Amino acid sequence: MTAERSDPTALALRLLARREYGRLELRDKLLRAGCDAGDVALALDALVAAGYQDDARYAEILTRTRVRQGHGPLRLRQDLQRAGVDEPAANTEVNWLEQAQTVYQKRFGGTAPADAKDYARRARFLAGRGFTGDVIRRVLAAAGRDEGFSAG
């Protein structure tokens, strides 16, 4: 265990063998494991140079994962910020309206909200998934509800 703490590169490679990490996430894990901050910075630079750690690749993988899980753009942006990744590469061509409609269909079927309370409940569900207000209103309108209510 002591040898592992003195070698942040070995620990980082073990972590990266399991899954991708953003640079900030990986740095924090190494520091929590007791590695020296200077050694961690050098190790991360070496890993980036060797192609073992790449924030753009991490952003792409995280984007695909969140889309597959049924999350929206706001949730994705929050997860990328939390990981310290500031990559526009994560903006793949995702049709967020279609994504929201798929999530809505899976949860509620093709039914329209019964009343204002049900409309609000469904809007909160989509908002919790990370979809924007405009997309939420469009999905609920397409579900057959008139535009008399607002989601905000």
N, C-alpha and C positions, 0 to 999 in steps of 0.2 A: 504494500500500500504506500510506503514511503517513496519507493522508486517511481510509482505512478504519479505521486504528487509533484515530484521534482521534474517529471517529463510531461508537460502539457500537450505536446504533440501526440504522444502515445494515447493519452486519455481522449483527446479530441478525435483521433482516428477511430477509437472504439465507439465513441458517441455517434460519429458520422456513419459508421458501418450499420447502425440501426435505422437511422432516418436522417433526412436533411435538417440542417439548422441554419438560421440566419447568423451572421457574424456576431451580432450583439447577444443573441441567445447563447451561442457557443462560448463567448467570452465570459458571460455571467456564470455559466455552469462550471467553467474551469476555475474561475476565481472562488466560487463557493466550495470547490473541491480542495482549495488550499494552495493552488498554484500561484507563483509570483507574477505580479501584474506585467512586469517587463518581459518575462519569459512567455507569457500568454500572448502578448502583442506580437512577439517574434514568431511564435508558433502559428498564429492565425495568418500572418503575412505569408509564411511558407506554405500553408495549406491552400491559401487563395492562389498563390503562384503556381502550385502543382495542380490546381483544378479540383481539389477535393472539397472545397467549400466555395459556394458561389451564391450570392444573394439573389441574382436574377433567376437562377435555377430554382432556388427555394421559393421565390415569389410565384413562379409558374406552377410549381407543385402545390403550393398552398391554395392558389386560385382554383386549380382543377378539383382539389379536395373539397373546398367550400362550395363550389358549384354543385358537385355530386351530392353533397349533404343537403342541398336545398337552401343555401344561404344567399343573401343579397349583397349588393355592392357596399353598403355601409358596414356590414359585419366584416366583409373581406378587408376593407380599408382599416378597420379597427385592429384586426388580427395582424395585418402587415405592420402597422405602427407599433403594436405591442412587441413584435419580433425585431423591431429596429430596421426593417427593410423599407427603403424609400424607392421602390422600383416601379416605374410606369410600365414595365414589361408585364406586370400582373394584370394590366388592362387588356386581356385577350378579348377577342370578339364574342362577348357574351350578350345575348339578347335578354336583358333583365326582365322585360315584360313577359316573355315566354317562360323564363325561369320562375317568376312569381305565379304565373298561371298554372304551371305544373305543380308547384308546391300547394297552391290553393286547391286544385283539383284533387290532389292526393289526400288532403286533410278534410275537405268539405264536400267533395263530389261536385256535381254540376249545379247544385242548388243555390238559389239566391238567398241573401239574408232575409229573415222573416220580419224583422223590425229594426228600429234604430239601435237597440241594445245588442242584437245579434250582429248588425253591421259593425258596431264598435268592437265587438269581441273578435270578429274576423280581421278587422283592420289592425288591432293590437297584435294578433298572431303574426301577420305579415310584417309588421314593424319590428317585432321581436326577432324575426329572421333576418332583418337588416335591409329591407326594401324601402325605397323612398316613398314619400306621400303621394306623389304623382302616379307612380306605378301601382300603388295600393288602390287609389281611386279608380284607375283604369281597369284593374282586375275585378274589383267589386262591381263596376258598371257593366263589364262584360258578362258577369255572372247573372245579369238580368235585373239588377236593382236600379231604380231610377236615380238620378243625380240629386235628389232632394236632400240627402244627407252629405256631410263632409267627413272625411277621415281625420281631419286635424282638428 
